[in-house]
Amino acid sequence: MSEFPHATAYLCDKCYNSMPHYKVSQRIKKQQKPSVGPTYDWWPEDVSLLGLLLYILGCSLCLLIIGYYLWLK
């Protein structure tokens, strides 16, 4: 056994040397940066402000009706 058995996966020297060993190159890649502005569309084109406000109003009315029936009846 070698002096550092954890480095050779607890194999004998003959077995460890018979296995193929692969090296990984240590290339440093540059971080990619966006050229201009955000890379995502934070306000989709198919959503209108009026539609959003009507949706919030409808959800609020449903919650008020549910709260009314749970609390008062």
PQR file with spaces between the fields and no chain letter, atoms N, CA, C, O and H, PARSE charges and radii, in Angstrom:
ATOM       1  N    MET     1       0.839   -1.188    0.000 -0.4000 1.5000
ATOM       2  CA   MET     1       0.000    0.000    0.000 -0.0000 2.0000
ATOM       3  C    MET     1       0.878    1.244    0.000  0.5500 1.7000
ATOM       4  O    MET     1       2.006    1.228    0.494 -0.5500 1.4000
ATOM       5  N    SER     2       0.346    2.313   -0.559 -0.4000 1.5000
ATOM       6  CA   SER     2       1.105    3.554   -0.614 -0.0000 2.0000
ATOM       7  C    SER     2       0.986    4.294    0.724  0.5500 1.7000
ATOM       8  O    SER     2       0.268    3.872    1.631 -0.5500 1.4000
ATOM       9  H    SER     2      -0.570    2.326   -0.960  0.4000 1.0000
ATOM      10  N    GLU     3       1.709    5.399    0.812 -0.4000 1.5000
ATOM      11  CA   GLU     3       1.663    6.190    2.051 -0.0000 2.0000
ATOM      12  C    GLU     3       0.336    6.920    2.211  0.5500 1.7000
ATOM      13  O    GLU     3      -0.084    7.216    3.330 -0.5500 1.4000
ATOM      14  H    GLU     3       2.292    5.742    0.075  0.4000 1.0000
ATOM      15  N    PHE     4      -0.318    7.208    1.101 -0.4000 1.5000
ATOM      16  CA   PHE     4      -1.592    7.925    1.124 -0.0000 2.0000
ATOM      17  C    PHE     4      -2.673    7.039    0.490  0.5500 1.7000
ATOM      18  O    PHE     4      -2.970    7.196   -0.695 -0.5500 1.4000
ATOM      19  H    PHE     4       0.023    6.968    0.192  0.4000 1.0000
ATOM      20  N    PRO     5      -3.262    6.120    1.247 -0.5600 1.5000
ATOM      21  CA   PRO     5      -4.233    5.193    0.644  0.2800 2.0000
ATOM      22  C    PRO     5      -5.499    5.896    0.162  0.5500 1.7000
ATOM      23  O    PRO     5      -6.138    5.412   -0.772 -0.5500 1.4000
ATOM      24  N    HIS     6      -5.885    7.025    0.769 -0.4000 1.5000
ATOM      25  CA   HIS     6      -7.090    7.719    0.332 -0.0000 2.0000
ATOM      26  C    HIS     6      -6.908    8.332   -1.052  0.5500 1.7000
ATOM      27  O    HIS     6      -7.891    8.532   -1.766 -0.5500 1.4000
ATOM      28  H    HIS     6      -5.366    7.419    1.528  0.4000 1.0000
ATOM      29  N    ALA     7      -5.660    8.637   -1.448 -0.4000 1.5000
ATOM      30  CA   ALA     7      -5.399    9.206   -2.762 -0.0000 2.0000
ATOM      31  C    ALA     7      -5.429    8.152   -3.850  0.5500 1.7000
ATOM      32  O    ALA     7      -5.616    8.492   -5.018 -0.5500 1.4000
ATOM      33  H    ALA     7      -4.862    8.475   -0.868  0.4000 1.0000
ATOM      34  N    THR     8      -5.253    6.901   -3.514 -0.4000 1.5000
ATOM      35  CA   THR     8      -5.261    5.818   -4.503 -0.0000 2.0000
ATOM      36  C    THR     8      -6.500    4.949   -4.383  0.5500 1.7000
ATOM      37  O    THR     8      -6.502    3.817   -4.865 -0.5500 1.4000
ATOM      38  H    THR     8      -5.100    6.624   -2.565  0.4000 1.0000
ATOM      39  N    ALA     9      -7.553    5.451   -3.752 -0.4000 1.5000
ATOM      40  CA   ALA     9      -8.832    4.747   -3.601 -0.0000 2.0000
ATOM      41  C    ALA     9      -8.651    3.418   -2.883  0.5500 1.7000
ATOM      42  O    ALA     9      -9.382    2.466   -3.154 -0.5500 1.4000
ATOM      43  H    ALA     9      -7.551    6.371   -3.360  0.4000 1.0000
ATOM      44  N    TYR    10      -7.692    3.342   -1.975 -0.4000 1.5000
ATOM      45  CA   TYR    10      -7.420    2.167   -1.148 -0.0000 2.0000
ATOM      46  C    TYR    10      -7.098    0.927   -1.994  0.5500 1.7000
ATOM      47  O    TYR    10      -7.423   -0.196   -1.610 -0.5500 1.4000
ATOM      48  H    TYR    10      -7.099    4.116   -1.755  0.4000 1.0000
ATOM      49  N    LEU    11      -6.462    1.141   -3.137 -0.4000 1.5000
ATOM      50  CA   LEU    11      -6.016    0.035   -3.977 -0.0000 2.0000
ATOM      51  C    LEU    11      -4.521   -0.166   -3.773  0.5500 1.7000
ATOM      52  O    LEU    11      -3.812    0.747   -3.347 -0.5500 1.4000
ATOM      53  H    LEU    11      -6.198    2.053   -3.450  0.4000 1.0000
ATOM      54  N    CYS    12      -4.051   -1.370   -4.082 -0.4000 1.5000
ATOM      55  CA   CYS    12      -2.609   -1.596   -4.012 -0.0000 2.0000
ATOM      56  C    CYS    12      -1.947   -0.834   -5.166  0.5500 1.7000
ATOM      57  O    CYS    12      -2.613   -0.460   -6.131 -0.5500 1.4000
ATOM      58  H    CYS    12      -4.627   -2.111   -4.428  0.4000 1.0000
ATOM      59  N    ASP    13      -0.653   -0.612   -5.062 -0.4000 1.5000
ATOM      60  CA   ASP    13       0.059    0.185   -6.060 -0.0000 2.0000
ATOM      61  C    ASP    13      -0.029   -0.433   -7.447  0.5500 1.7000
ATOM      62  O    ASP    13      -0.164    0.290   -8.434 -0.5500 1.4000
ATOM      63  H    ASP    13      -0.112   -0.917   -4.278  0.4000 1.0000
ATOM      64  N    LYS    14       0.043   -1.743   -7.538 -0.4000 1.5000
ATOM      65  CA   LYS    14      -0.002   -2.416   -8.834 -0.0000 2.0000
ATOM      66  C    LYS    14      -1.379   -2.213   -9.497  0.5500 1.7000
ATOM      67  O    LYS    14      -1.457   -1.917  -10.689 -0.5500 1.4000
ATOM      68  H    LYS    14       0.152   -2.331   -6.736  0.4000 1.0000
ATOM      69  N    CYS    15      -2.441   -2.370   -8.731 -0.4000 1.5000
ATOM      70  CA   CYS    15      -3.792   -2.191   -9.271 -0.0000 2.0000
ATOM      71  C    CYS    15      -4.040   -0.734   -9.658  0.5500 1.7000
ATOM      72  O    CYS    15      -4.623   -0.462  -10.708 -0.5500 1.4000
ATOM      73  H    CYS    15      -2.378   -2.611   -7.762  0.4000 1.0000
ATOM      74  N    TYR    16      -3.606    0.193   -8.825 -0.4000 1.5000
ATOM      75  CA   TYR    16      -3.828    1.611   -9.090 -0.0000 2.0000
ATOM      76  C    TYR    16      -3.079    2.058  -10.345  0.5500 1.7000
ATOM      77  O    TYR    16      -3.611    2.831  -11.142 -0.5500 1.4000
ATOM      78  H    TYR    16      -3.133   -0.027   -7.972  0.4000 1.0000
ATOM      79  N    ASN    17      -1.846    1.576  -10.526 -0.4000 1.5000
ATOM      80  CA   ASN    17      -1.059    1.970  -11.698 -0.0000 2.0000
ATOM      81  C    ASN    17      -1.560    1.318  -12.979  0.5500 1.7000
ATOM      82  O    ASN    17      -1.280    1.822  -14.067 -0.5500 1.4000
ATOM      83  H    ASN    17      -1.414    0.948   -9.879  0.4000 1.0000
ATOM      84  N    SER    18      -2.296    0.207  -12.883 -0.4000 1.5000
ATOM      85  CA   SER    18      -2.813   -0.446  -14.081 -0.0000 2.0000
ATOM      86  C    SER    18      -4.082    0.242  -14.604  0.5500 1.7000
ATOM      87  O    SER    18      -4.474    0.010  -15.747 -0.5500 1.4000
ATOM      88  H    SER    18      -2.524   -0.203  -12.000  0.4000 1.0000
ATOM      89  N    MET    19      -4.723    1.077  -13.792 -0.4000 1.5000
ATOM      90  CA   MET    19      -5.931    1.777  -14.214 -0.0000 2.0000
ATOM      91  C    MET    19      -5.556    3.010  -15.031  0.5500 1.7000
ATOM      92  O    MET    19      -4.508    3.607  -14.787 -0.5500 1.4000
ATOM      93  H    MET    19      -4.405    1.265  -12.863  0.4000 1.0000
ATOM      94  N    PRO    20      -6.396    3.406  -16.002 -0.5600 1.5000
ATOM      95  CA   PRO    20      -6.101    4.636  -16.755  0.2800 2.0000
ATOM      96  C    PRO    20      -6.343    5.873  -15.886  0.5500 1.7000
ATOM      97  O    PRO    20      -7.276    5.910  -15.084 -0.5500 1.4000
ATOM      98  N    HIS    21      -5.494    6.874  -16.057 -0.4000 1.5000
ATOM      99  CA   HIS    21      -5.617    8.126  -15.315 -0.0000 2.0000
ATOM     100  C    HIS    21      -5.835    9.252  -16.318  0.5500 1.7000
ATOM     101  O    HIS    21      -5.144    9.344  -17.333 -0.5500 1.4000
ATOM     102  H    HIS    21      -4.736    6.844  -16.708  0.4000 1.0000
ATOM     103  N    TYR    22      -6.787   10.089  -16.021 -0.4000 1.5000
ATOM     104  CA   TYR    22      -7.135   11.181  -16.928 -0.0000 2.0000
ATOM     105  C    TYR    22      -6.797   12.507  -16.254  0.5500 1.7000
ATOM     106  O    TYR    22      -6.983   12.674  -15.049 -0.5500 1.4000
ATOM     107  H    TYR    22      -7.349   10.015  -15.197  0.4000 1.0000
ATOM     108  N    LYS    23      -6.299   13.438  -17.050 -0.4000 1.5000
ATOM     109  CA   LYS    23      -6.002   14.776  -16.537 -0.0000 2.0000
ATOM     110  C    LYS    23      -6.962   15.770  -17.177  0.5500 1.7000
ATOM     111  O    LYS    23      -7.326   15.644  -18.346 -0.5500 1.4000
ATOM     112  H    LYS    23      -6.147   13.303  -18.029  0.4000 1.0000
ATOM     113  N    VAL    24      -7.356   16.741  -16.399 -0.4000 1.5000
ATOM     114  CA   VAL    24      -8.249   17.791  -16.886 -0.0000 2.0000
ATOM     115  C    VAL    24      -7.438   19.063  -17.001  0.5500 1.7000
ATOM     116  O    VAL    24      -6.720   19.444  -16.077 -0.5500 1.4000
ATOM     117  H    VAL    24      -7.060   16.843  -15.449  0.4000 1.0000
ATOM     118  N    SER    25      -7.560   19.717  -18.144 -0.4000 1.5000
ATOM     119  CA   SER    25      -6.807   20.965  -18.324 -0.0000 2.0000
ATOM     120  C    SER    25      -7.456   22.071  -17.495  0.5500 1.7000
ATOM     121  O    SER    25      -8.676   22.099  -17.331 -0.5500 1.4000
ATOM     122  H    SER    25      -8.144   19.408  -18.895  0.4000 1.0000
ATOM     123  N    GLN    26      -6.658   22.955  -16.989 -0.4000 1.5000
ATOM     124  CA   GLN    26      -7.128   24.028  -16.118 -0.0000 2.0000
ATOM     125  C    GLN    26      -7.236   25.336  -16.916  0.5500 1.7000
ATOM     126  O    GLN    26      -6.469   26.273  -16.692 -0.5500 1.4000
ATOM     127  H    GLN    26      -5.668   22.932  -17.122  0.4000 1.0000
ATOM     128  N    ARG    27      -8.177   25.385  -17.830 -0.4000 1.5000
ATOM     129  CA   ARG    27      -8.409   26.601  -18.597 -0.0000 2.0000
ATOM     130  C    ARG    27      -9.359   27.493  -17.822  0.5500 1.7000
ATOM     131  O    ARG    27     -10.352   27.027  -17.263 -0.5500 1.4000
ATOM     132  H    ARG    27      -8.800   24.624  -18.012  0.4000 1.0000
ATOM     133  N    ILE    28      -9.053   28.758  -17.794 -0.4000 1.5000
ATOM     134  CA   ILE    28      -9.914   29.724  -17.115 -0.0000 2.0000
ATOM     135  C    ILE    28     -10.760   30.402  -18.177  0.5500 1.7000
ATOM     136  O    ILE    28     -10.236   31.034  -19.094 -0.5500 1.4000
ATOM     137  H    ILE    28      -8.246   29.137  -18.248  0.4000 1.0000
ATOM     138  N    LYS    29     -12.083   30.267  -18.043 -0.4000 1.5000
ATOM     139  CA   LYS    29     -12.988   30.875  -19.003 -0.0000 2.0000
ATOM     140  C    LYS    29     -13.394   32.252  -18.502  0.5500 1.7000
ATOM     141  O    LYS    29     -13.599   32.461  -17.306 -0.5500 1.4000
ATOM     142  H    LYS    29     -12.509   29.753  -17.298  0.4000 1.0000
ATOM     143  N    LYS    30     -13.503   33.180  -19.432 -0.4000 1.5000
ATOM     144  CA   LYS    30     -13.951   34.523  -19.074 -0.0000 2.0000
ATOM     145  C    LYS    30     -15.460   34.501  -18.870  0.5500 1.7000
ATOM     146  O    LYS    30     -16.188   33.778  -19.550 -0.5500 1.4000
ATOM     147  H    LYS    30     -13.336   33.010  -20.403  0.4000 1.0000
ATOM     148  N    GLN    31     -15.904   35.301  -17.931 -0.4000 1.5000
ATOM     149  CA   GLN    31     -17.324   35.374  -17.639 -0.0000 2.0000
ATOM     150  C    GLN    31     -18.012   36.162  -18.746  0.5500 1.7000
ATOM     151  O    GLN    31     -17.548   37.234  -19.133 -0.5500 1.4000
ATOM     152  H    GLN    31     -15.312   35.888  -17.379  0.4000 1.0000
ATOM     153  N    GLN    32     -19.116   35.629  -19.251 -0.4000 1.5000
ATOM     154  CA   GLN    32     -19.854   36.316  -20.303 -0.0000 2.0000
ATOM     155  C    GLN    32     -20.755   37.367  -19.681  0.5500 1.7000
ATOM     156  O    GLN    32     -21.450   37.110  -18.698 -0.5500 1.4000
ATOM     157  H    GLN    32     -19.492   34.758  -18.936  0.4000 1.0000
ATOM     158  N    LYS    33     -20.733   38.554  -20.271 -0.4000 1.5000
ATOM     159  CA   LYS    33     -21.568   39.650  -19.795 -0.0000 2.0000
ATOM     160  C    LYS    33     -22.497   40.093  -20.915  0.5500 1.7000
ATOM     161  O    LYS    33     -22.100   40.094  -22.081 -0.5500 1.4000
ATOM     162  H    LYS    33     -20.168   38.763  -21.069  0.4000 1.0000
ATOM     163  N    PRO    34     -23.733   40.471  -20.578 -0.5600 1.5000
ATOM     164  CA   PRO    34     -24.629   40.974  -21.611  0.2800 2.0000
ATOM     165  C    PRO    34     -24.130   42.316  -22.135  0.5500 1.7000
ATOM     166  O    PRO    34     -23.540   43.106  -21.398 -0.5500 1.4000
ATOM     167  N    SER    35     -24.374   42.556  -23.405 -0.4000 1.5000
ATOM     168  CA   SER    35     -23.862   43.780  -24.009 -0.0000 2.0000
ATOM     169  C    SER    35     -24.624   45.012  -23.511  0.5500 1.7000
ATOM     170  O    SER    35     -24.012   45.994  -23.091 -0.5500 1.4000
ATOM     171  H    SER    35     -24.853   41.914  -24.004  0.4000 1.0000
ATOM     172  N    VAL    36     -25.963   44.958  -23.558 -0.4000 1.5000
ATOM     173  CA   VAL    36     -26.749   46.122  -23.149 -0.0000 2.0000
ATOM     174  C    VAL    36     -28.031   45.641  -22.485  0.5500 1.7000
ATOM     175  O    VAL    36     -28.698   44.744  -22.999 -0.5500 1.4000
ATOM     176  H    VAL    36     -26.460   44.160  -23.899  0.4000 1.0000
ATOM     177  N    GLY    37     -28.378   46.231  -21.346 -0.4000 1.5000
ATOM     178  CA   GLY    37     -29.670   46.020  -20.708 -0.0000 2.0000
ATOM     179  C    GLY    37     -29.899   44.620  -20.168  0.5500 1.7000
ATOM     180  O    GLY    37     -29.012   43.769  -20.229 -0.5500 1.4000
ATOM     181  H    GLY    37     -27.835   46.959  -20.928  0.4000 1.0000
ATOM     182  N    PRO    38     -31.111   44.382  -19.631 -0.5600 1.5000
ATOM     183  CA   PRO    38     -31.432   43.059  -19.091  0.2800 2.0000
ATOM     184  C    PRO    38     -31.605   42.039  -20.208  0.5500 1.7000
ATOM     185  O    PRO    38     -31.938   42.389  -21.340 -0.5500 1.4000
ATOM     186  N    THR    39     -31.377   40.785  -19.877 -0.4000 1.5000
ATOM     187  CA   THR    39     -31.482   39.719  -20.867 -0.0000 2.0000
ATOM     188  C    THR    39     -32.840   39.034  -20.820  0.5500 1.7000
ATOM     189  O    THR    39     -33.029   38.012  -21.479 -0.5500 1.4000
ATOM     190  H    THR    39     -31.106   40.500  -18.957  0.4000 1.0000
ATOM     191  N    TYR    40     -33.773   39.558  -20.073 -0.4000 1.5000
ATOM     192  CA   TYR    40     -35.102   38.970  -19.965 -0.0000 2.0000
ATOM     193  C    TYR    40     -36.150   40.047  -20.223  0.5500 1.7000
ATOM     194  O    TYR    40     -35.886   41.237  -20.049 -0.5500 1.4000
ATOM     195  H    TYR    40     -33.620   40.388  -19.537  0.4000 1.0000
ATOM     196  N    ASP    41     -37.329   39.624  -20.636 -0.4000 1.5000
ATOM     197  CA   ASP    41     -38.430   40.536  -20.910 -0.0000 2.0000
ATOM     198  C    ASP    41     -39.298   40.605  -19.665  0.5500 1.7000
ATOM     199  O    ASP    41     -40.087   39.693  -19.416 -0.5500 1.4000
ATOM     200  H    ASP    41     -37.544   38.658  -20.778  0.4000 1.0000
ATOM     201  N    TRP    42     -39.171   41.663  -18.879 -0.4000 1.5000
ATOM     202  CA   TRP    42     -39.857   41.732  -17.595 -0.0000 2.0000
ATOM     203  C    TRP    42     -41.316   42.148  -17.746  0.5500 1.7000
ATOM     204  O    TRP    42     -42.076   41.981  -16.792 -0.5500 1.4000
ATOM     205  H    TRP    42     -38.530   42.404  -19.081  0.4000 1.0000
ATOM     206  N    TRP    43     -41.749   42.674  -18.877 -0.4000 1.5000
ATOM     207  CA   TRP    43     -43.157   42.978  -19.107 -0.0000 2.0000
ATOM     208  C    TRP    43     -43.531   42.415  -20.470  0.5500 1.7000
ATOM     209  O    TRP    43     -43.195   43.006  -21.497 -0.5500 1.4000
ATOM     210  H    TRP    43     -41.132   42.810  -19.652  0.4000 1.0000
ATOM     211  N    PRO    44     -44.225   41.274  -20.493 -0.5600 1.5000
ATOM     212  CA   PRO    44     -44.566   40.660  -21.781  0.2800 2.0000
ATOM     213  C    PRO    44     -45.464   41.566  -22.617  0.5500 1.7000
ATOM     214  O    PRO    44     -46.219   42.371  -22.072 -0.5500 1.4000
ATOM     215  N    GLU    45     -45.382   41.437  -23.928 -0.4000 1.5000
ATOM     216  CA   GLU    45     -46.146   42.289  -24.833 -0.0000 2.0000
ATOM     217  C    GLU    45     -47.639   41.976  -24.811  0.5500 1.7000
ATOM     218  O    GLU    45     -48.450   42.874  -25.038 -0.5500 1.4000
ATOM     219  H    GLU    45     -44.769   40.783  -24.371  0.4000 1.0000
ATOM     220  N    ASP    46     -48.025   40.728  -24.545 -0.4000 1.5000
ATOM     221  CA   ASP    46     -49.431   40.351  -24.629 -0.0000 2.0000
ATOM     222  C    ASP    46     -50.220   40.650  -23.356  0.5500 1.7000
ATOM     223  O    ASP    46     -51.409   40.334  -23.303 -0.5500 1.4000
ATOM     224  H    ASP    46     -47.366   39.999  -24.361  0.4000 1.0000
ATOM     225  N    VAL    47     -49.618   41.240  -22.338 -0.4000 1.5000
ATOM     226  CA   VAL    47     -50.306   41.576  -21.095 -0.0000 2.0000
ATOM     227  C    VAL    47     -50.541   43.082  -21.069  0.5500 1.7000
ATOM     228  O    VAL    47     -49.598   43.872  -21.120 -0.5500 1.4000
ATOM     229  H    VAL    47     -48.653   41.498  -22.381  0.4000 1.0000
ATOM     230  N    SER    48     -51.820   43.468  -20.989 -0.4000 1.5000
ATOM     231  CA   SER    48     -52.129   44.896  -20.913 -0.0000 2.0000
ATOM     232  C    SER    48     -52.363   45.297  -19.461  0.5500 1.7000
ATOM     233  O    SER    48     -52.695   44.460  -18.622 -0.5500 1.4000
ATOM     234  H    SER    48     -52.586   42.826  -20.947  0.4000 1.0000
ATOM     235  N    LEU    49     -52.190   46.559  -19.181 -0.4000 1.5000
ATOM     236  CA   LEU    49     -52.366   47.061  -17.822 -0.0000 2.0000
ATOM     237  C    LEU    49     -53.830   46.975  -17.404  0.5500 1.7000
ATOM     238  O    LEU    49     -54.124   46.654  -16.252 -0.5500 1.4000
ATOM     239  H    LEU    49     -51.919   47.239  -19.863  0.4000 1.0000
ATOM     240  N    LEU    50     -54.743   47.254  -18.316 -0.4000 1.5000
ATOM     241  CA   LEU    50     -56.172   47.170  -18.004 -0.0000 2.0000
ATOM     242  C    LEU    50     -56.573   45.728  -17.670  0.5500 1.7000
ATOM     243  O    LEU    50     -57.337   45.500  -16.733 -0.5500 1.4000
ATOM     244  H    LEU    50     -54.504   47.515  -19.251  0.4000 1.0000
ATOM     245  N    GLY    51     -56.063   44.765  -18.428 -0.4000 1.5000
ATOM     246  CA   GLY    51     -56.363   43.366  -18.144 -0.0000 2.0000
ATOM     247  C    GLY    51     -55.843   42.942  -16.786  0.5500 1.7000
ATOM     248  O    GLY    51     -56.501   42.187  -16.070 -0.5500 1.4000
ATOM     249  H    GLY    51     -55.442   44.950  -19.190  0.4000 1.0000
ATOM     250  N    LEU    52     -54.661   43.427  -16.430 -0.4000 1.5000
ATOM     251  CA   LEU    52     -54.076   43.099  -15.131 -0.0000 2.0000
ATOM     252  C    LEU    52     -54.908   43.685  -13.996  0.5500 1.7000
ATOM     253  O    LEU    52     -55.146   43.015  -12.991 -0.5500 1.4000
ATOM     254  H    LEU    52     -54.126   44.040  -17.012  0.4000 1.0000
ATOM     255  N    LEU    53     -55.352   44.932  -14.148 -0.4000 1.5000
ATOM     256  CA   LEU    53     -56.162   45.563  -13.108 -0.0000 2.0000
ATOM     257  C    LEU    53     -57.527   44.878  -12.964  0.5500 1.7000
ATOM     258  O    LEU    53     -58.029   44.722  -11.851 -0.5500 1.4000
ATOM     259  H    LEU    53     -55.159   45.477  -14.964  0.4000 1.0000
ATOM     260  N    LEU    54     -58.124   44.471  -14.085 -0.4000 1.5000
ATOM     261  CA   LEU    54     -59.405   43.757  -14.014 -0.0000 2.0000
ATOM     262  C    LEU    54     -59.247   42.393  -13.350  0.5500 1.7000
ATOM     263  O    LEU    54     -60.129   41.955  -12.612 -0.5500 1.4000
ATOM     264  H    LEU    54     -57.716   44.597  -14.989  0.4000 1.0000
ATOM     265  N    TYR    55     -58.141   41.730  -13.605 -0.4000 1.5000
ATOM     266  CA   TYR    55     -57.881   40.434  -12.971 -0.0000 2.0000
ATOM     267  C    TYR    55     -57.731   40.599  -11.457  0.5500 1.7000
ATOM     268  O    TYR    55     -58.284   39.809  -10.691 -0.5500 1.4000
ATOM     269  H    TYR    55     -57.424   42.086  -14.205  0.4000 1.0000
ATOM     270  N    ILE    56     -56.990   41.616  -11.023 -0.4000 1.5000
ATOM     271  CA   ILE    56     -56.816   41.862   -9.585 -0.0000 2.0000
ATOM     272  C    ILE    56     -58.153   42.223   -8.948  0.5500 1.7000
ATOM     273  O    ILE    56     -58.448   41.777   -7.839 -0.5500 1.4000
ATOM     274  H    ILE    56     -56.541   42.257  -11.645  0.4000 1.0000
ATOM     275  N    LEU    57     -58.960   43.018   -9.631 -0.4000 1.5000
ATOM     276  CA   LEU    57     -60.276   43.385   -9.114 -0.0000 2.0000
ATOM     277  C    LEU    57     -61.174   42.154   -8.980  0.5500 1.7000
ATOM     278  O    LEU    57     -61.878   42.007   -7.981 -0.5500 1.4000
ATOM     279  H    LEU    57     -58.721   43.380  -10.532  0.4000 1.0000
ATOM     280  N    GLY    58     -61.153   41.277   -9.973 -0.4000 1.5000
ATOM     281  CA   GLY    58     -61.965   40.063   -9.912 -0.0000 2.0000
ATOM     282  C    GLY    58     -61.542   39.143   -8.774  0.5500 1.7000
ATOM     283  O    GLY    58     -62.390   38.592   -8.073 -0.5500 1.4000
ATOM     284  H    GLY    58     -60.581   41.397  -10.785  0.4000 1.0000
ATOM     285  N    CYS    59     -60.235   38.975   -8.586 -0.4000 1.5000
ATOM     286  CA   CYS    59     -59.754   38.135   -7.488 -0.0000 2.0000
ATOM     287  C    CYS    59     -60.116   38.736   -6.133  0.5500 1.7000
ATOM     288  O    CYS    59     -60.469   38.012   -5.202 -0.5500 1.4000
ATOM     289  H    CYS    59     -59.546   39.423   -9.156  0.4000 1.0000
ATOM     290  N    SER    60     -60.027   40.052   -6.028 -0.4000 1.5000
ATOM     291  CA   SER    60     -60.378   40.707   -4.770 -0.0000 2.0000
ATOM     292  C    SER    60     -61.855   40.532   -4.454  0.5500 1.7000
ATOM     293  O    SER    60     -62.219   40.282   -3.305 -0.5500 1.4000
ATOM     294  H    SER    60     -59.740   40.639   -6.785  0.4000 1.0000
ATOM     295  N    LEU    61     -62.706   40.661   -5.462 -0.4000 1.5000
ATOM     296  CA   LEU    61     -64.144   40.466   -5.232 -0.0000 2.0000
ATOM     297  C    LEU    61     -64.449   39.035   -4.804  0.5500 1.7000
ATOM     298  O    LEU    61     -65.275   38.816   -3.919 -0.5500 1.4000
ATOM     299  H    LEU    61     -62.410   40.865   -6.395  0.4000 1.0000
ATOM     300  N    CYS    62     -63.794   38.068   -5.420 -0.4000 1.5000
ATOM     301  CA   CYS    62     -64.007   36.667   -5.013 -0.0000 2.0000
ATOM     302  C    CYS    62     -63.582   36.446   -3.565  0.5500 1.7000
ATOM     303  O    CYS    62     -64.279   35.766   -2.813 -0.5500 1.4000
ATOM     304  H    CYS    62     -63.122   38.246   -6.139  0.4000 1.0000
ATOM     305  N    LEU    63     -62.452   37.012   -3.171 -0.4000 1.5000
ATOM     306  CA   LEU    63     -62.010   36.870   -1.783 -0.0000 2.0000
ATOM     307  C    LEU    63     -62.951   37.568   -0.815  0.5500 1.7000
ATOM     308  O    LEU    63     -63.182   37.067    0.286 -0.5500 1.4000
ATOM     309  H    LEU    63     -61.885   37.565   -3.781  0.4000 1.0000
ATOM     310  N    LEU    64     -63.499   38.719   -1.203 -0.4000 1.5000
ATOM     311  CA   LEU    64     -64.464   39.405   -0.338 -0.0000 2.0000
ATOM     312  C    LEU    64     -65.736   38.578   -0.168  0.5500 1.7000
ATOM     313  O    LEU    64     -66.272   38.501    0.937 -0.5500 1.4000
ATOM     314  H    LEU    64     -63.312   39.126   -2.097  0.4000 1.0000
ATOM     315  N    ILE    65     -66.217   37.974   -1.218 -0.4000 1.5000
ATOM     316  CA   ILE    65     -67.429   37.143   -1.133 -0.0000 2.0000
ATOM     317  C    ILE    65     -67.172   35.922   -0.258  0.5500 1.7000
ATOM     318  O    ILE    65     -68.008   35.574    0.576 -0.5500 1.4000
ATOM     319  H    ILE    65     -65.781   38.037   -2.116  0.4000 1.0000
ATOM     320  N    ILE    66     -66.036   35.276   -0.434 -0.4000 1.5000
ATOM     321  CA   ILE    66     -65.700   34.118    0.393 -0.0000 2.0000
ATOM     322  C    ILE    66     -65.560   34.528    1.857  0.5500 1.7000
ATOM     323  O    ILE    66     -66.048   33.826    2.743 -0.5500 1.4000
ATOM     324  H    ILE    66     -65.357   35.559   -1.111  0.4000 1.0000
ATOM     325  N    GLY    67     -64.902   35.650    2.119 -0.4000 1.5000
ATOM     326  CA   GLY    67     -64.756   36.141    3.493 -0.0000 2.0000
ATOM     327  C    GLY    67     -66.091   36.495    4.114  0.5500 1.7000
ATOM     328  O    GLY    67     -66.313   36.235    5.297 -0.5500 1.4000
ATOM     329  H    GLY    67     -64.506   36.220    1.399  0.4000 1.0000
ATOM     330  N    TYR    68     -66.984   37.085    3.335 -0.4000 1.5000
ATOM     331  CA   TYR    68     -68.318   37.420    3.839 -0.0000 2.0000
ATOM     332  C    TYR    68     -69.062   36.164    4.275  0.5500 1.7000
ATOM     333  O    TYR    68     -69.634   36.131    5.365 -0.5500 1.4000
ATOM     334  H    TYR    68     -66.804   37.296    2.374  0.4000 1.0000
ATOM     335  N    TYR    69     -69.061   35.122    3.427 -0.4000 1.5000
ATOM     336  CA   TYR    69     -69.781   33.893    3.769 -0.0000 2.0000
ATOM     337  C    TYR    69     -69.132   33.158    4.949  0.5500 1.7000
ATOM     338  O    TYR    69     -69.838   32.531    5.739 -0.5500 1.4000
ATOM     339  H    TYR    69     -68.596   35.149    2.542  0.4000 1.0000
ATOM     340  N    LEU    70     -67.837   33.224    5.078 -0.4000 1.5000
ATOM     341  CA   LEU    70     -67.176   32.534    6.195 -0.0000 2.0000
ATOM     342  C    LEU    70     -67.341   33.289    7.510  0.5500 1.7000
ATOM     343  O    LEU    70     -67.465   32.670    8.567 -0.5500 1.4000
ATOM     344  H    LEU    70     -67.263   33.735    4.437  0.4000 1.0000
ATOM     345  N    TRP    71     -67.342   34.610    7.455 -0.4000 1.5000
ATOM     346  CA   TRP    71     -67.333   35.380    8.693 -0.0000 2.0000
ATOM     347  C    TRP    71     -68.738   35.678    9.196  0.5500 1.7000
ATOM     348  O    TRP    71     -68.997   35.590   10.396 -0.5500 1.4000
ATOM     349  H    TRP    71     -67.241   35.112    6.596  0.4000 1.0000
ATOM     350  N    LEU    72     -69.641   36.027    8.298 -0.4000 1.5000
ATOM     351  CA   LEU    72     -70.958   36.481    8.749 -0.0000 2.0000
ATOM     352  C    LEU    72     -72.018   35.376    8.722  0.5500 1.7000
ATOM     353  O    LEU    72     -73.022   35.505    9.423 -0.5500 1.4000
ATOM     354  H    LEU    72     -69.430   36.099    7.323  0.4000 1.0000
ATOM     355  N    LYS    73     -71.855   34.345    7.983 -0.4000 1.5000
ATOM     356  CA   LYS    73     -72.906   33.303    7.940 -0.0000 2.0000
ATOM     357  C    LYS    73     -72.450   32.040    8.599  0.5500 1.7000
ATOM     358  O    LYS    73     -73.201   31.067    8.653 -0.5500 1.4000
ATOM     359  H    LYS    73     -71.039   34.240    7.414  0.4000 1.0000
